[in-house]
Amino acid sequence: AFEQALAHSPGYALPRFWQGLTFSFMDRHAEAMAAALDAREGMGNPPAWLVGYVHARAWRLSEAQEVLRALEIRARRQYVPSADIAVVHAALGNHEAALDWIERGLQQHGHGMSLLAVLPTVDPLRGHPRFSAVLRAMRLPVLP
């Protein structure tokens, strides 16, 4: 489906974004990174979080932490969705920091928060009372 979307609209970066995320879930790290970098370039640099997430999933922890630092620095100067930063923290195993950013996103009515109910990127946080409380506050289903 990704290849069909790309063949139909080669300049549209969103299929590469979802392809990168899917490859990462499948532990196809080299393909995930190539797609993530293509998506990032095609979207005018966001979403940097995907690059950090893919690095973390591939156990390239220093690279993932570098992306995370850059996101946090940018968030001091301009809007960066809290959910983006939370996902990278979660992938690195920084669960409390991820939950802090998710709670900040709830307060800010941040972009991408509703996706946290279903995306596997935050699976390590499922079942945590703070994560469940955020989902309930957004009136979203609390999945196991």
C-alpha positions in Angstrom: 0.0 0.0 0.0 2.9 2.4 0.8 4.5 1.7 -2.6 1.2 2.3 -4.4 0.7 5.6 -2.6 4.3 6.6 -3.4 3.9 5.6 -7.0 0.7 7.7 -7.2 2.1 10.7 -5.5 5.9 10.5 -5.4 6.4 13.9 -3.7 4.0 13.1 -0.9 6.0 12.3 2.2 3.4 10.9 4.5 3.5 7.3 3.1 7.3 7.3 3.8 6.6 8.4 7.4 4.1 5.5 8.0 6.4 3.1 6.1 9.3 4.1 8.4 7.2 3.5 11.5 6.0 0.2 10.2 9.5 -1.0 9.3 10.6 0.0 12.8 7.8 -2.1 14.3 9.0 -5.0 12.2 12.7 -4.5 13.4 13.7 -3.7 9.8 15.9 -0.9 11.1 17.9 0.1 8.0 14.7 0.4 5.9 13.0 2.2 8.8 15.7 4.8 9.0 15.8 5.4 5.2 12.1 5.9 5.2 12.2 8.1 8.3 14.9 10.3 6.8 13.0 10.6 3.5 9.8 11.5 5.3 11.7 14.1 7.4 13.2 15.7 4.4 9.9 15.6 2.5 8.0 17.2 5.4 10.5 20.1 5.8 12.4 18.5 8.7 9.6 17.3 11.1 9.1 14.7 12.3 12.4 14.4 14.0 10.8 12.2 16.7 10.5 9.4 14.2 14.3 9.4 13.5 14.9 9.4 17.3 12.4 6.6 17.7 14.0 4.5 15.0 17.4 5.0 16.5 16.2 3.9 19.9 14.5 0.8 18.4 17.7 -0.1 16.6 19.7 0.3 19.9 21.5 3.3 18.6 20.9 5.0 22.0 23.4 7.9 21.7 21.9 8.9 18.4 18.4 8.7 19.8 19.4 10.8 22.8 21.0 13.3 20.5 17.6 13.7 18.6 15.8 13.9 22.0 18.1 16.7 23.2 17.6 18.6 19.9 13.8 18.2 20.3 13.8 19.4 23.9 16.0 22.4 23.0 13.7 23.3 20.1 10.7 23.0 22.4 12.1 25.8 24.5 12.1 28.2 21.5 9.0 27.0 19.5 6.2 24.6 19.7 7.1 21.0 19.5 4.3 18.5 20.2 4.8 17.0 23.7 3.7 13.6 22.3 6.7 13.7 19.9 9.2 14.1 22.8 7.3 11.5 24.9 7.6 8.9 22.2 11.4 9.2 22.1 11.6 9.1 25.9 9.4 6.0 25.9 11.5 4.2 23.3 14.6 5.0 25.4 13.0 3.5 28.5 12.6 6.9 30.2 9.1 6.2 31.2 8.7 8.9 33.9 10.0 11.6 31.6 7.7 10.3 28.8 4.7 10.5 31.2 5.7 14.0 32.2 5.7 15.1 28.5 2.4 13.3 27.9 0.8 15.1 30.8 2.2 18.4 29.5 0.6 17.5 26.1 -2.8 17.0 27.8 -2.6 20.4 29.4 -1.6 22.0 26.1 -4.2 20.1 24.1 -1.2 19.1 22.1 -1.0 17.8 18.5 -0.9 14.0 18.2 -2.2 13.2 21.7 -5.2 11.2 20.6 -2.9 8.9 18.6 -1.3 7.8 21.8 -4.4 5.7 22.6 -3.6 3.3 19.7 0.0 3.8 18.5 2.4 1.0 19.5 5.1 3.7 20.0 3.9 4.1 23.6 3.2 0.4 24.4 5.8 0.4 27.2 3.6 3.0 29.0 0.3 1.1 28.8 -1.0 0.0 32.1 0.8 2.8 34.0 -1.8 4.7 36.1 -0.6 8.1 34.8 -0.9 7.0 31.2 -4.3 5.6 31.8 -5.4 8.8 33.6 -4.4 10.9 30.5 -6.3 8.6 28.2 -9.4 8.8 30.4 -9.1 12.6 30.6 -9.2 12.7 26.8 -12.1 10.3 26.9 -10.2 7.7 24.9 -10.2 4.0 25.4 -7.6 2.6 27.8 -6.1 -0.4 26.1 -4.2 -3.1 28.0 
